[in-house]
Amino acid sequence: MEVGQYIFVNCPTISLLEWHPFTLTSAPEEDFSIHIQVAGNWTEHLIDTFQLETPRIEVDGSFGTASKDISQYEVVMLVGAGIGADQTLKTKKIYFYWLCQDTVAFAWFYDLLASLEQKM
């Protein structure tokens, strides 16, 4: 596993055809893990199902990351809809767009963004 990789997850108990992408949240030396936030009908169903039983889960992936070589460029635009940021960049300028459903999610990320800004 590498930073930024993702997998597709299917729960046949909920739907045979629905596959949903999730970013891997574990370190490369750990067993893989993902974090799932209830953000719609499918994830709500998934949480409800896990409260009743341990359903069969199917996984497709892992798939690579588009941001693997970003440290080789002077100007970069990152668009994030998940988690993860590399603190060892040698990049001179970053345009970072992070999509969240509400502003509360930005609070826990503020310290890391401020630290990166100071380093740059």
Contacts in CASP RR format, 6 or more apart in sequence:
PFRMAT RR
TARGET T0000
AUTHOR 0000-0000-0000
METHOD contacts of the structure
MODEL  1
MEVGQYIFVNCPTISLLEWHPFTLTSAPEEDFSIHIQVAGNWTEHLIDTF
QLETPRIEVDGSFGTASKDISQYEVVMLVGAGIGADQTLKTKKIYFYWLC
QDTVAFAWFYDLLASLEQKM
1 24 0 8 1.000
1 26 0 8 1.000
1 27 0 8 1.000
1 28 0 8 1.000
1 32 0 8 1.000
1 62 0 8 1.000
2 28 0 8 1.000
2 64 0 8 1.000
2 65 0 8 1.000
2 68 0 8 1.000
3 28 0 8 1.000
3 65 0 8 1.000
3 84 0 8 1.000
3 86 0 8 1.000
4 23 0 8 1.000
4 24 0 8 1.000
4 64 0 8 1.000
4 65 0 8 1.000
4 67 0 8 1.000
4 84 0 8 1.000
5 23 0 8 1.000
5 24 0 8 1.000
5 62 0 8 1.000
5 63 0 8 1.000
5 64 0 8 1.000
5 65 0 8 1.000
6 21 0 8 1.000
6 22 0 8 1.000
6 23 0 8 1.000
6 24 0 8 1.000
6 61 0 8 1.000
6 62 0 8 1.000
6 63 0 8 1.000
6 64 0 8 1.000
6 65 0 8 1.000
7 21 0 8 1.000
7 22 0 8 1.000
7 24 0 8 1.000
7 32 0 8 1.000
7 34 0 8 1.000
7 59 0 8 1.000
7 60 0 8 1.000
7 61 0 8 1.000
7 62 0 8 1.000
7 63 0 8 1.000
8 19 0 8 1.000
8 20 0 8 1.000
8 21 0 8 1.000
8 22 0 8 1.000
8 59 0 8 1.000
8 60 0 8 1.000
8 61 0 8 1.000
8 63 0 8 1.000
9 19 0 8 1.000
9 20 0 8 1.000
9 21 0 8 1.000
9 22 0 8 1.000
9 34 0 8 1.000
9 57 0 8 1.000
9 58 0 8 1.000
9 59 0 8 1.000
10 16 0 8 1.000
10 18 0 8 1.000
10 19 0 8 1.000
10 20 0 8 1.000
10 57 0 8 1.000
10 58 0 8 1.000
10 59 0 8 1.000
10 60 0 8 1.000
11 45 0 8 1.000
11 46 0 8 1.000
11 49 0 8 1.000
11 55 0 8 1.000
11 56 0 8 1.000
11 57 0 8 1.000
11 58 0 8 1.000
12 55 0 8 1.000
12 56 0 8 1.000
12 58 0 8 1.000
13 49 0 8 1.000
13 55 0 8 1.000
13 56 0 8 1.000
14 42 0 8 1.000
14 45 0 8 1.000
14 46 0 8 1.000
14 49 0 8 1.000
14 55 0 8 1.000
15 42 0 8 1.000
18 42 0 8 1.000
19 60 0 8 1.000
20 42 0 8 1.000
20 43 0 8 1.000
22 34 0 8 1.000
22 35 0 8 1.000
22 36 0 8 1.000
23 34 0 8 1.000
23 82 0 8 1.000
23 83 0 8 1.000
23 84 0 8 1.000
24 32 0 8 1.000
24 33 0 8 1.000
24 34 0 8 1.000
24 62 0 8 1.000
25 33 0 8 1.000
25 34 0 8 1.000
25 35 0 8 1.000
25 83 0 8 1.000
26 32 0 8 1.000
26 33 0 8 1.000
32 62 0 8 1.000
35 83 0 8 1.000
36 43 0 8 1.000
36 46 0 8 1.000
36 47 0 8 1.000
37 43 0 8 1.000
38 44 0 8 1.000
38 47 0 8 1.000
39 101 0 8 1.000
49 55 0 8 1.000
67 78 0 8 1.000
70 76 0 8 1.000
70 78 0 8 1.000
70 86 0 8 1.000
70 89 0 8 1.000
70 91 0 8 1.000
71 86 0 8 1.000
71 88 0 8 1.000
71 89 0 8 1.000
71 90 0 8 1.000
71 91 0 8 1.000
73 91 0 8 1.000
74 91 0 8 1.000
74 92 0 8 1.000
74 93 0 8 1.000
75 91 0 8 1.000
75 92 0 8 1.000
75 93 0 8 1.000
75 94 0 8 1.000
75 95 0 8 1.000
76 91 0 8 1.000
76 93 0 8 1.000
76 94 0 8 1.000
76 95 0 8 1.000
77 94 0 8 1.000
77 95 0 8 1.000
77 96 0 8 1.000
77 97 0 8 1.000
78 94 0 8 1.000
78 95 0 8 1.000
78 96 0 8 1.000
78 97 0 8 1.000
79 97 0 8 1.000
79 98 0 8 1.000
79 99 0 8 1.000
80 96 0 8 1.000
80 97 0 8 1.000
80 98 0 8 1.000
80 99 0 8 1.000
81 98 0 8 1.000
81 99 0 8 1.000
82 98 0 8 1.000
85 112 0 8 1.000
85 116 0 8 1.000
87 112 0 8 1.000
87 115 0 8 1.000
87 116 0 8 1.000
87 119 0 8 1.000
89 116 0 8 1.000
92 120 0 8 1.000
93 120 0 8 1.000
94 116 0 8 1.000
94 120 0 8 1.000
96 113 0 8 1.000
98 106 0 8 1.000
98 109 0 8 1.000
100 106 0 8 1.000
END
